């Protein structure tokens, strides 16, 4: 998966964060699993001490597309992904909180979590590799929207 993250510091306590992961490839190996997706997630953060040091809270928006099949997620999440293919898009937003530790002049470590809502529109297909569509539908998702432990290099 490719991941890019850009930061723009508006003032001493309020940077904008722009996160954009991309995974356009099928899994390598013998299985036919696929976890293709792209996502954009701009986030505004407010730092209680100073930017990139200590506690912060944030608000984020998100949107993207996915094409997922034959995937077994941990903790039994979304068990139908193992035997079906889903293709669609999503949009939503949420809130986040976290803490960042300064390790040295150029290195930081961050822990963060986010909760929010996504509207998800999708087509469901009979199997992971065939193209026979079963249904088109949508769902409303409420729950975790991000969780991260990040090692950060500051230029």
trRosetta pair geometry for C-beta under 8 A, 3 or more apart (Angstrom, degrees):
i j d omega theta_ij theta_ji phi_ij phi_ji
1 21 5.9 4 169 -170 115 109
1 22 7.1 159 -167 80 71 41
1 23 4.2 -40 -111 -81 85 107
2 21 6.9 154 88 -158 55 56
2 22 4.6 -14 66 64 105 94
2 23 7.0 176 23 -76 69 51
3 19 7.7 -17 -168 -166 93 85
3 20 7.6 155 -155 84 50 47
3 21 4.6 -17 -106 -104 82 83
3 22 7.6 -178 -79 24 40 64
4 19 7.7 162 90 -154 54 41
4 20 5.2 -13 64 63 96 94
4 21 7.7 176 25 -81 59 38
4 22 8.0 14 6 4 96 104
5 17 6.8 -14 -171 -171 99 93
5 18 7.0 158 -157 82 50 53
5 19 5.1 -5 -110 -107 88 71
5 20 7.6 173 -82 23 45 65
6 17 7.5 152 82 -160 49 46
6 18 4.5 -11 60 59 97 104
6 20 8.0 10 4 7 99 106
7 15 5.2 5 -172 170 100 134
7 16 7.1 156 -156 81 51 51
7 17 5.5 -15 -103 -105 77 68
7 18 7.6 -168 -74 21 32 73
8 15 6.3 158 81 -162 40 81
8 16 4.7 -6 59 55 96 99
8 18 7.7 34 -2 -8 101 107
9 12 8.0 37 176 -92 112 19
9 14 7.8 116 -164 82 57 49
9 15 4.5 -42 -102 -98 58 97
9 51 5.7 33 -128 -145 114 173
10 14 4.7 -42 61 100 116 97
10 15 6.3 174 8 -106 76 31
10 16 6.2 78 -37 -19 106 92
11 14 5.2 30 47 41 88 98
12 50 5.9 -62 171 -138 93 82
12 51 6.3 -147 175 -13 41 101
13 46 6.0 28 145 -160 100 65
13 47 4.7 -140 -153 57 72 84
13 48 7.6 84 -149 -65 121 8
13 50 6.6 -96 -88 -130 72 37
13 51 6.2 -160 -112 -53 25 77
14 44 6.9 -3 -169 -172 93 91
14 45 6.9 174 -144 84 47 56
14 46 5.7 -9 -98 -103 83 65
14 47 7.4 -144 -63 15 38 81
14 51 7.6 -78 18 -81 21 107
15 45 5.7 -1 62 54 77 106
15 47 7.7 37 10 -20 91 115
15 51 5.3 92 -27 -137 113 125
15 52 7.7 41 -6 -41 147 86
16 42 6.6 -13 -177 -168 103 97
16 43 7.2 152 -163 80 56 47
16 44 5.8 -29 -108 -99 73 65
16 45 7.8 170 -99 17 24 78
17 42 7.1 148 84 -161 54 48
17 43 4.3 -17 64 63 104 99
17 44 7.7 -170 22 -76 78 18
17 45 6.1 47 -11 -14 115 115
17 58 7.5 -18 26 -142 125 150
17 60 8.0 -44 74 -100 105 107
18 40 7.4 -19 -170 -165 87 88
18 41 7.5 152 -158 82 43 51
18 42 5.1 -15 -106 -104 76 73
18 43 7.6 -173 -76 22 33 70
19 39 7.6 -12 115 111 90 102
19 40 7.5 145 83 -161 56 41
19 41 4.3 -20 65 66 103 102
19 42 7.7 -178 23 -79 69 25
19 43 6.8 24 -1 -2 108 113
20 38 7.6 5 -176 -174 83 87
20 39 6.7 -174 -144 90 47 60
20 40 5.1 -2 -106 -108 93 68
20 41 7.2 -176 -74 24 49 69
21 37 7.5 26 108 100 101 99
21 38 7.2 -170 99 -144 58 46
21 39 5.3 15 55 48 87 105
22 37 7.7 -152 -141 98 37 56
22 38 4.8 8 -114 -112 78 89
22 39 7.8 -157 -72 27 51 64
23 35 6.2 -13 117 108 144 82
23 36 5.8 -151 106 -131 83 41
23 37 5.5 27 50 45 99 72
23 38 7.6 -167 30 -72 55 55
24 36 5.8 41 -139 -144 32 103
24 38 7.4 15 -68 -58 85 102
25 36 7.1 169 47 -97 20 93
26 32 7.9 -42 -169 -163 127 48
26 33 7.6 145 -170 91 81 49
26 34 5.0 -49 -122 -104 81 91
26 36 7.2 -35 -76 -53 54 107
27 31 6.2 -10 91 78 134 99
27 33 4.6 20 13 78 143 92
27 34 6.5 -133 -3 -86 87 39
27 35 7.0 60 -53 12 100 92
31 70 6.4 -175 165 140 104 131
32 69 7.2 -43 126 113 90 113
32 70 5.2 85 88 21 80 168
32 128 5.3 126 110 116 114 129
32 129 5.2 -47 174 -61 148 115
33 69 6.6 -168 -144 96 45 65
33 70 4.1 -127 -95 100 63 98
33 71 5.1 105 -156 -78 113 67
33 128 7.1 -59 -100 -160 42 146
34 67 6.3 -37 131 118 125 88
34 68 6.4 -170 98 -138 78 31
34 69 4.8 29 43 43 101 89
34 70 6.7 71 13 43 70 95
34 71 7.3 -98 61 -47 40 105
34 85 7.6 22 55 -127 120 104
34 128 7.1 152 16 -172 100 100
35 68 5.6 28 -117 -120 55 87
35 71 5.5 85 -73 -88 102 146
36 66 6.8 145 92 -159 62 52
36 67 4.4 -5 67 59 112 96
36 68 7.2 -154 40 -71 61 53
37 64 6.1 56 177 145 94 130
37 65 6.6 -173 -145 94 62 51
37 66 4.2 -7 -102 -106 101 78
37 67 7.3 -172 -70 25 60 59
37 68 7.3 9 -54 -60 107 97
38 64 5.1 -159 97 -152 56 106
38 65 5.9 19 46 47 87 83
39 62 6.3 -7 -171 -166 103 102
39 63 7.3 162 -148 86 62 32
39 64 3.6 -55 -97 -58 58 153
40 62 7.0 171 87 -145 50 54
40 63 6.0 -9 55 60 90 79
40 64 6.4 157 11 -71 61 90
41 60 5.5 16 -179 -179 95 124
41 61 6.9 -177 -145 85 53 49
41 62 4.4 -4 -102 -101 89 91
41 146 7.5 125 177 -70 161 132
42 60 6.7 173 92 -146 44 72
42 61 5.6 8 56 49 88 96
43 58 5.0 30 175 168 107 135
43 59 7.0 170 -152 84 67 36
43 60 3.8 -25 -99 -93 90 99
43 61 7.9 -166 -78 23 53 57
43 96 6.6 -9 -151 25 134 140
44 58 6.0 168 86 -153 47 82
44 59 5.4 -3 55 54 97 86
44 60 7.6 -174 21 -77 59 52
45 56 4.7 13 -177 173 112 134
45 57 7.2 159 -151 83 66 32
45 58 4.1 -35 -97 -89 69 110
45 96 7.7 -52 -100 79 91 112
46 56 6.3 160 79 -156 42 79
46 57 5.6 -11 56 60 95 81
46 58 7.0 172 14 -83 65 55
47 50 6.0 -12 119 117 136 13
47 51 5.1 178 9 -89 154 39
47 52 7.3 -46 -95 -2 156 32
47 53 7.0 72 -174 55 138 61
47 54 6.5 104 -172 72 97 95
47 55 7.3 141 -153 90 60 47
47 56 4.6 -38 -96 -94 62 100
48 54 6.0 -100 64 122 91 125
48 55 4.8 8 22 76 125 98
48 56 6.9 -154 -4 -87 77 44
49 53 5.4 -85 91 102 125 94
49 54 3.8 79 13 31 131 153
49 55 7.1 103 -8 38 96 70
50 53 5.0 16 68 49 88 117
50 54 7.2 90 36 23 59 116
52 100 5.7 -90 -166 114 46 154
52 102 7.5 82 135 -81 88 94
52 108 6.0 -111 -179 -73 99 166
52 152 7.8 -138 -146 111 109 151
52 154 6.8 75 -171 -90 158 140
53 100 6.1 -90 -94 89 19 103
53 102 5.5 -6 -111 -39 97 114
53 108 7.9 -114 -83 -121 61 129
54 99 6.6 -56 177 -146 31 78
54 100 6.7 -13 32 55 23 76
55 97 7.5 -10 -167 -171 90 91
55 98 7.5 167 -147 94 52 38
55 99 5.4 -28 -92 -99 59 81
56 97 7.0 176 92 -149 55 50
56 98 5.7 -9 58 62 92 78
56 99 7.5 167 17 -88 73 33
56 100 7.1 23 -3 -3 116 105
56 112 7.9 -26 69 -106 105 114
57 95 7.0 -13 -178 -177 94 101
57 96 7.0 155 -165 87 49 54
57 97 5.1 -17 -108 -100 69 81
58 95 6.8 153 86 -164 52 55
58 96 4.2 -13 62 60 102 101
58 97 7.2 -175 20 -72 76 36
58 98 7.8 -4 4 14 115 100
58 114 7.5 -52 77 -100 105 111
59 93 7.1 20 176 175 84 112
59 94 7.5 -168 -151 101 56 34
59 95 5.6 -29 -101 -106 65 66
59 96 7.4 -169 -74 18 19 81
60 93 6.1 -176 98 -152 53 72
60 94 5.8 -8 59 59 91 73
60 95 7.6 161 18 -99 78 17
60 96 6.0 39 -9 -14 116 120
60 114 6.3 -16 28 -145 131 151
60 116 7.2 -93 69 -56 92 156
60 145 7.2 -172 78 114 124 136
60 146 7.3 34 47 -7 161 139
61 92 7.5 179 -156 102 56 35
61 93 4.5 -31 -106 -97 56 103
62 90 7.5 -2 117 113 98 100
62 91 7.1 178 95 -147 58 42
62 92 5.7 -10 60 65 93 73
62 93 6.5 163 14 -88 75 46
62 94 7.7 -4 2 11 115 96
62 116 7.7 120 17 96 119 153
62 118 7.0 -45 81 -98 114 105
62 145 6.6 -176 5 -176 151 124
63 89 7.4 14 -174 177 84 99
63 90 6.6 -167 -139 97 50 58
63 91 4.2 7 -105 -107 98 80
63 92 7.6 151 -76 18 64 51
64 89 6.9 -165 103 -149 35 72
64 90 6.2 -3 57 55 71 87
65 88 7.1 -155 -148 113 70 31
65 89 4.7 -35 -99 -98 73 81
65 90 7.9 165 -91 16 30 69
66 86 6.9 12 109 108 110 95
66 87 7.0 -158 99 -135 62 40
66 88 6.3 -4 56 59 86 64
66 89 7.5 161 15 -93 72 33
66 90 7.3 20 -2 -2 113 108
66 122 7.9 -27 69 -107 104 111
67 85 7.3 3 -175 -178 72 103
67 86 7.6 -172 -143 93 33 52
67 87 4.7 14 -111 -110 77 89
68 71 5.7 -59 -177 12 99 134
68 81 5.8 -38 135 -142 117 113
68 85 6.9 171 89 -153 45 59
68 86 5.1 -5 58 57 93 92
68 87 7.8 179 22 -75 59 50
69 81 7.3 -162 -131 -172 22 72
69 84 7.1 -110 -128 121 79 35
69 85 3.6 -16 -91 -103 115 87
69 86 7.3 171 -72 19 66 57
69 125 7.5 -32 -98 64 121 118
69 127 7.8 67 -161 144 123 47
69 128 3.6 134 163 -141 116 80
69 129 7.2 151 139 -53 152 47
70 81 7.6 -76 21 150 7 71
70 82 6.5 34 -143 -160 39 40
70 83 7.7 61 -97 -86 59 20
70 85 7.6 -11 -17 -79 73 81
70 128 3.6 28 -39 -113 103 157
70 129 7.8 18 -31 -38 132 80
71 81 4.7 -39 64 144 86 121
71 82 6.9 -107 72 -85 34 50
72 81 7.3 175 -84 90 31 101
72 82 5.1 40 -82 -93 80 106
73 76 7.6 15 84 128 83 5
73 77 4.3 -63 105 67 131 96
73 78 5.7 52 23 52 139 95
73 81 6.4 58 -14 53 104 144
74 77 6.8 24 75 13 50 106
76 79 5.8 -12 -171 -69 76 102
78 81 4.8 50 127 -18 107 114
79 82 6.2 -31 -179 6 58 113
80 83 6.5 -74 -161 51 53 87
80 84 5.2 -10 162 28 90 123
80 124 8.0 -23 146 -141 134 124
81 84 6.8 -84 -118 61 23 78
81 86 6.9 -62 -108 5 80 117
83 127 6.9 -59 175 -123 64 65
83 128 7.4 -110 -165 -37 24 94
84 124 5.7 -4 169 -168 136 93
84 125 6.2 152 -172 71 80 57
84 126 7.0 -111 -124 165 82 12
84 127 6.9 -85 -112 -107 43 22
84 128 7.1 142 161 -64 8 62
84 134 7.5 -53 -140 9 125 140
85 124 7.5 144 79 -161 51 46
85 125 4.0 -14 62 56 100 117
85 126 8.0 4 25 54 92 38
85 127 6.8 30 -11 111 99 28
85 128 5.2 126 -60 -125 97 38
85 129 7.7 151 -49 -34 136 21
86 122 5.0 -5 -170 -175 99 136
86 123 7.2 157 -153 77 51 49
86 124 5.8 -18 -100 -103 76 65
86 125 7.4 -158 -71 17 30 82
87 122 6.5 142 74 -156 34 80
87 123 5.1 -16 63 56 90 98
87 125 7.1 40 1 -18 104 115
88 120 6.4 83 112 176 137 78
88 121 5.1 -164 -169 99 120 56
88 122 3.1 -99 -25 -100 151 63
88 123 6.1 160 -66 9 93 63
89 120 7.7 -176 96 -148 38 53
89 121 5.7 -1 58 58 79 97
89 122 7.9 -178 23 -76 42 63
90 118 4.8 12 -179 179 119 119
90 119 6.6 167 -152 81 65 48
90 120 4.5 -16 -100 -102 103 73
90 121 7.3 178 -81 21 50 64
90 141 7.7 -10 -145 24 131 130
91 118 6.9 151 76 -151 23 73
91 119 5.7 -12 61 53 78 95
92 116 5.8 135 140 137 114 114
92 117 4.8 -150 -157 103 121 60
92 118 3.5 -108 -12 -97 147 52
92 119 6.0 157 -69 6 93 63
92 141 7.3 -85 -56 66 163 95
92 145 7.2 -140 101 -113 123 136
93 116 5.5 -130 116 -161 35 135
93 117 6.7 2 56 55 58 82
94 114 5.1 106 107 166 128 103
94 115 5.4 -162 -168 99 125 37
94 116 1.8 -95 -74 -65 115 122
94 117 6.5 156 -75 14 87 56
94 145 4.4 162 16 20 155 149
94 146 7.7 177 75 8 136 95
95 114 6.5 -177 94 -149 36 79
95 115 6.2 -8 58 59 81 79
95 116 6.6 154 13 -75 52 90
96 112 5.8 28 175 176 116 111
96 113 6.6 -180 -148 94 76 38
96 114 3.6 -35 -92 -92 93 96
96 115 7.8 161 -86 17 51 55
96 145 7.9 -99 -74 73 97 104
96 146 6.2 -13 -104 62 125 124
97 112 6.9 -178 95 -147 34 75
97 113 6.4 -10 59 59 76 80
97 114 7.8 152 14 -87 55 56
98 110 5.9 39 156 -179 133 95
98 111 5.7 -174 -153 95 93 50
98 112 2.9 -38 -80 -97 140 83
98 113 6.8 151 -77 14 85 55
98 148 7.9 -16 -108 64 145 93
99 110 7.1 177 90 -146 42 61
99 111 5.7 3 53 55 84 91
99 112 7.7 179 21 -75 45 66
100 108 5.3 12 179 173 105 126
100 109 7.1 164 -155 83 60 40
100 110 4.4 -18 -103 -98 85 90
100 152 7.5 -17 -147 24 117 144
101 108 6.4 158 80 -161 48 72
101 109 4.8 -9 56 58 102 92
101 110 7.6 -169 20 -75 66 43
102 107 8.0 113 -168 89 51 56
102 108 5.6 -39 -105 -104 47 88
103 107 4.2 -47 68 104 118 101
103 108 6.1 -179 6 -101 88 26
103 109 5.9 76 -45 -14 116 96
104 107 4.7 40 41 38 93 98
105 154 7.9 -124 139 69 55 113
106 153 5.8 9 155 -158 97 72
106 154 5.2 -152 -152 58 54 77
106 155 7.6 45 -142 -87 105 22
107 151 7.2 -18 -161 -175 98 86
107 152 7.0 140 -158 79 48 58
107 153 6.2 -23 -98 -103 66 60
107 154 7.4 -147 -62 13 19 86
108 151 7.8 160 85 -161 49 42
108 152 4.3 -18 65 64 94 113
108 154 6.4 58 -6 -29 108 113
109 149 7.6 -6 -176 -175 92 80
109 150 7.1 164 -157 86 47 54
109 151 5.8 -18 -106 -106 76 61
109 152 7.1 -174 -82 17 24 86
110 148 7.0 12 106 110 100 104
110 149 7.3 169 88 -154 56 37
110 150 4.4 -7 57 57 101 101
110 152 6.0 45 -6 -20 111 125
111 148 7.3 180 -146 94 37 59
111 149 5.5 -5 -103 -106 75 72
111 150 7.9 -174 -72 21 32 72
112 146 6.8 -9 116 121 102 113
112 147 7.4 -172 96 -142 59 34
112 148 5.2 3 56 55 91 95
112 150 7.5 -2 14 4 105 113
113 144 6.9 -67 -168 -135 94 102
113 146 6.8 165 -159 94 33 71
113 147 5.1 9 -114 -107 76 75
113 148 7.9 -174 -75 22 42 62
114 144 6.9 101 80 -163 59 62
114 145 4.6 -63 110 68 108 91
114 146 3.8 38 30 43 119 96
114 147 7.4 -137 26 -58 70 51
115 143 6.8 -93 -143 166 80 22
115 144 6.1 -53 -100 -100 64 42
115 145 6.3 120 -146 8 12 93
116 142 7.7 -129 120 -141 29 56
116 143 8.0 -28 57 66 45 33
116 145 4.1 -4 36 -24 109 145
117 140 7.0 -18 -163 -175 99 90
117 141 6.8 148 -158 84 48 60
117 142 5.4 -15 -100 -98 77 72
118 140 7.7 162 84 -159 49 46
118 141 4.4 -5 57 58 94 112
118 145 7.1 144 -39 -108 108 108
119 138 6.7 -1 179 -177 84 119
119 140 6.1 -22 -106 -107 63 69
119 141 7.9 -163 -75 22 17 80
120 138 6.2 160 88 -159 54 67
120 139 5.0 -11 62 59 106 84
120 140 7.6 -180 21 -87 81 20
120 141 5.8 50 -14 -14 120 115
121 136 8.0 11 -180 -179 83 91
121 137 7.9 -165 -149 105 52 36
121 138 4.6 -24 -101 -101 63 100
122 136 7.4 -171 101 -149 41 57
122 137 6.4 -15 65 66 79 71
122 138 7.0 138 17 -99 69 46
122 139 7.7 -13 17 10 113 97
123 133 5.6 -47 180 -135 114 116
123 135 7.4 -178 -152 96 55 42
123 136 5.0 -27 -102 -101 74 78
124 133 7.2 106 77 -161 48 68
124 134 4.8 -48 101 59 96 109
124 135 5.0 10 45 55 110 82
124 136 7.6 -168 15 -82 73 29
124 137 6.9 6 -11 19 112 107
125 128 8.0 124 93 -93 112 16
125 130 6.7 -174 162 87 114 72
125 131 6.5 -64 -144 -147 134 28
125 132 6.3 120 -162 72 82 49
125 133 5.5 -56 -100 -101 72 49
125 134 6.4 156 -127 -1 16 88
126 130 5.6 -29 69 79 106 122
126 132 4.3 6 2 78 128 106
126 133 7.7 -119 -21 -81 81 5
126 134 5.6 131 -69 -52 65 102
127 130 4.6 58 54 23 102 104
127 132 7.6 44 16 43 81 100
133 136 7.3 8 175 -50 127 82
144 147 5.9 -8 -175 -36 131 109
